[in-house]
């Protein structure tokens, strides 16, 4: 397909097609990452693309999955940030769920310069070979580029939000502090504190007082990777800063409780969190 004359739009890939399971088949968002197999098919949510413009786009060289109502203009925009597994079916489906609610949702493949986590079968390999090489400043710049792309392709630059899961949950906190145009954000079980180095110079706990928008943090009380002490420290820091951000803890949920395709899925917490996400975005002008 010939590139658009609009360099910000770059190229739209061929129209999405449905495979035999009803999933949208594009280069991004086609099937689940190998490291999360086998998929728990009976709980995996499948959102069709009827009434949507959905599929892979390019933002400069950056591949991304985009879903939005067909023909929609001046749409509130939600950046969607993946787990360490990249933009696979679950993340694409989250974009379609948001598009069905009237949003322009865009999920960039933020690991593309360093490798393809969707093709790796081992979580530790993904962490060491790809995630460990991705600097925060690169990620934040890519998200800025996606926000700019959306503003020129049907999105309303005055209504920008972000949500992310696990690795993307941490990035959600950081981006809310980085970009003052973010009106609201929802961070799903993103790490709050950790090792400071050149690649990760700050953590959410460090920037709690710098967030101008409203961030809703959703955490599991039984998350073995995120200490509740960290979550409580973040609550205290947010309260001290006097902003509008909040944290909700689901006492019986562990990590990745929204990941409907994995054994970690907790339906009650996931559904409650999603309803909170919708209400949070609407409450804050999205």
C-alpha positions in Angstrom: 0.0 0.0 0.0 1.4 3.4 -1.0 2.3 5.7 1.8 0.0 8.6 2.6 1.0 12.1 1.6 0.6 12.9 5.3 4.0 12.0 6.8 2.4 11.8 10.3 -0.1 9.2 9.1 2.6 7.3 7.2 1.0 4.1 6.0 -2.1 2.2 7.0 -1.6 -1.5 6.5 -4.1 -3.7 4.6 -7.6 -3.8 6.0 -8.0 -6.1 9.0 -9.6 -9.5 8.5 -11.2 -11.9 11.0 -9.7 -15.3 11.5 -11.6 -18.4 12.4 -11.7 -17.4 16.1 -13.1 -13.9 15.4 -9.8 -12.2 16.2 -8.6 -9.3 14.1 -5.6 -10.6 12.0 -3.0 -7.9 11.5 0.8 -7.9 11.9 0.2 -6.5 15.4 -2.5 -7.9 17.6 -2.6 -11.3 15.7 -2.7 -14.1 18.3 -1.1 -14.2 21.7 2.5 -13.9 22.7 4.2 -17.3 22.8 5.5 -16.8 26.3 1.9 -16.8 27.7 0.8 -20.1 26.0 -1.4 -21.9 26.6 -4.1 -19.2 26.5 -7.2 -19.6 28.7 -9.6 -19.4 25.8 -12.8 -19.6 27.8 -12.1 -16.3 29.6 -10.3 -14.4 26.8 -12.6 -11.5 25.7 -13.1 -11.1 22.0 -14.2 -7.7 20.7 -15.1 -7.5 17.0 -14.1 -4.6 14.8 -17.6 -3.8 13.3 -18.1 -0.1 13.1 -14.4 0.5 13.7 -11.3 1.5 11.8 -8.9 -1.0 13.4 -5.5 -2.4 12.5 -1.8 -1.6 12.3 -0.5 1.8 11.5 2.9 3.4 11.4 3.8 6.5 13.3 7.0 7.3 11.5 8.9 4.0 11.9 7.0 3.0 15.0 4.4 0.3 14.5 1.2 0.6 16.4 -2.3 -0.9 16.6 -5.1 1.6 16.3 -8.8 1.3 16.8 -11.4 4.1 16.6 -15.0 4.6 15.4 -15.2 4.7 11.6 -15.3 8.3 10.4 -15.0 9.6 13.9 -13.4 13.1 14.4 -12.3 15.0 17.5 -12.3 11.8 19.5 -10.9 11.5 23.0 -7.6 9.6 22.7 -6.3 6.9 24.9 -2.7 5.6 24.6 -2.5 1.9 25.6 0.8 0.6 26.9 1.4 -3.2 26.8 2.9 -5.6 29.3 6.3 -7.0 28.5 4.7 -9.2 25.8 4.2 -6.3 23.4 1.1 -5.6 21.3 -0.5 -9.0 21.0 -4.2 -10.0 20.8 -5.0 -8.9 24.4 -3.7 -5.4 23.9 -5.4 -5.1 20.5 -8.7 -6.2 22.1 -8.3 -3.5 24.8 -8.0 -1.0 22.0 -11.2 -2.3 20.3 -13.1 -2.2 23.7 -12.1 1.5 24.1 -13.0 2.3 20.5 -16.5 0.8 21.0 -16.8 3.3 23.8 -16.0 6.2 21.4 -12.3 6.5 21.9 -9.4 6.6 19.5 -7.1 4.0 21.1 -3.6 3.5 20.0 -1.1 0.9 21.3 2.5 1.4 20.1 4.9 -1.5 19.8 7.4 0.1 22.1 10.0 -2.7 22.0 10.3 -2.8 18.2 13.9 -1.4 18.1 15.1 -4.1 20.4 13.3 -7.3 19.4 9.9 -9.0 19.2 8.8 -10.3 22.6 5.7 -11.9 21.0 8.0 -14.5 19.4 9.9 -15.5 22.5 8.8 -18.4 24.7 10.6 -17.5 27.9 9.7 -14.6 30.2 13.2 -14.2 31.5 14.6 -14.0 28.0 12.1 -11.2 27.2 13.2 -9.3 30.3 16.9 -9.7 29.7 17.1 -9.5 25.9 14.5 -6.8 25.3 13.0 -5.0 28.2 16.3 -4.4 29.9 17.5 -2.5 26.9 14.5 -0.1 26.6 15.2 3.3 28.1 12.3 5.3 29.6 13.2 8.4 27.6 12.7 6.4 24.3 9.4 5.2 25.5 8.1 8.6 26.5 9.2 10.1 23.2 7.4 7.3 21.3 4.2 8.0 23.3 4.5 11.7 22.5 4.7 10.8 18.8 1.6 8.7 19.1 -0.3 11.5 20.8 0.7 13.8 18.0 -0.3 11.3 15.3 -3.7 10.9 17.0 -4.3 14.6 17.0 -3.9 14.7 13.3 -5.9 11.6 12.5 -9.3 12.0 14.3 -8.2 12.6 17.9 -8.9 15.6 20.1 -5.5 16.9 21.4 -7.3 18.5 24.3 -8.7 15.1 25.5 -5.7 12.8 26.0 -5.5 9.8 28.3 -3.4 6.8 28.9 -3.7 3.3 30.4 -1.2 0.5 30.7 -0.7 -3.0 32.2 2.2 -4.3 34.3 5.3 -2.8 32.6 2.9 -0.5 30.9 1.4 0.4 34.3 4.7 1.8 35.4 5.0 3.7 32.2 1.5 5.1 32.6 2.5 6.8 35.9 5.7 8.2 34.3 3.9 9.5 31.2 1.3 11.3 33.3 4.1 13.2 35.0 5.9 13.7 31.7 3.1 15.1 29.6 0.9 17.8 31.2 -1.7 17.4 28.5 -2.7 14.0 30.0 -6.1 14.6 31.5 -6.5 11.2 33.1 -4.7 7.9 33.3 -5.3 4.4 34.6 -2.3 2.3 35.7 -2.9 -1.4 36.2 -0.5 -3.0 38.6 2.6 -1.1 37.5 5.7 -1.3 39.7 6.1 1.7 41.9 9.7 1.5 43.0 12.9 -0.2 41.8 16.5 0.1 40.7 17.6 3.5 39.5 20.0 3.5 36.6 20.5 5.3 33.3 17.7 3.4 31.6 15.2 3.8 34.5 16.2 7.0 36.2 12.9 7.5 38.0 10.0 5.5 39.4 6.4 6.4 40.1 7.2 7.0 43.7 9.8 9.6 42.7 7.4 11.6 40.5 4.2 11.4 42.6 4.3 15.2 43.2 4.8 16.0 39.5 1.5 14.6 38.1 -0.9 17.3 36.9 -3.5 15.0 35.5 -5.5 12.4 37.5 -4.1 8.9 37.7 -6.0 5.9 39.0 -3.8 3.1 40.2 -5.3 -0.4 40.3 -3.4 -3.0 42.4 -3.8 -6.5 43.7 -3.4 -7.2 47.4 -1.8 -10.5 46.7 0.6 -9.3 44.0 3.9 -11.0 44.8 5.9 -8.7 42.5 4.7 -5.3 43.9 5.0 -5.0 47.7 1.9 -3.5 49.4 4.4 -1.3 51.3 5.2 0.3 48.0 1.6 0.8 47.1 0.9 2.4 50.5 4.0 4.6 50.1 2.6 5.8 46.8 -0.8 6.5 48.4 0.9 8.6 51.0 3.0 10.5 48.4 0.0 11.2 46.3 -2.0 12.5 49.3 0.9 14.7 50.3 1.1 16.1 46.8 -2.6 17.1 47.0 -3.5 16.0 43.5 -6.4 14.1 42.2 -4.8 10.7 41.8 -6.0 7.7 43.7 -5.2 4.0 44.3 -7.6 1.1 44.6 -6.4 -2.2 46.0 -8.3 -5.5 45.3 -7.4 -7.6 48.4 -7.8 -11.0 46.9 -6.3 -10.3 43.5 -2.7 -11.0 42.4 -0.7 -9.6 39.6 -2.1 -9.3 36.1 -5.7 -9.8 37.3 -7.1 -8.0 34.2 -5.3 -10.3 31.8 -8.3 -12.3 30.7 -6.3 -14.8 28.6 -4.1 -15.9 31.6 -4.6 -18.0 34.8 -4.0 -14.8 36.7 -7.3 -13.4 35.6 -9.8 -12.5 38.3 -13.1 -11.7 36.8 -14.6 -9.6 39.6 -11.6 -7.4 40.0 -11.1 -7.1 36.3 -14.6 -6.1 35.6 -14.8 -3.7 38.5 -11.5 -2.1 37.4 -12.7 -1.7 33.9 -15.9 0.1 35.1 -13.7 2.3 37.3 -11.6 3.1 34.2 -14.6 4.2 32.2 -15.9 6.3 35.1 -12.5 7.8 35.7 -12.0 8.9 32.1 -15.4 10.4 31.9 -15.1 12.1 35.3 -12.0 13.8 34.1 -13.2 15.0 30.7 -12.5 12.1 28.4 
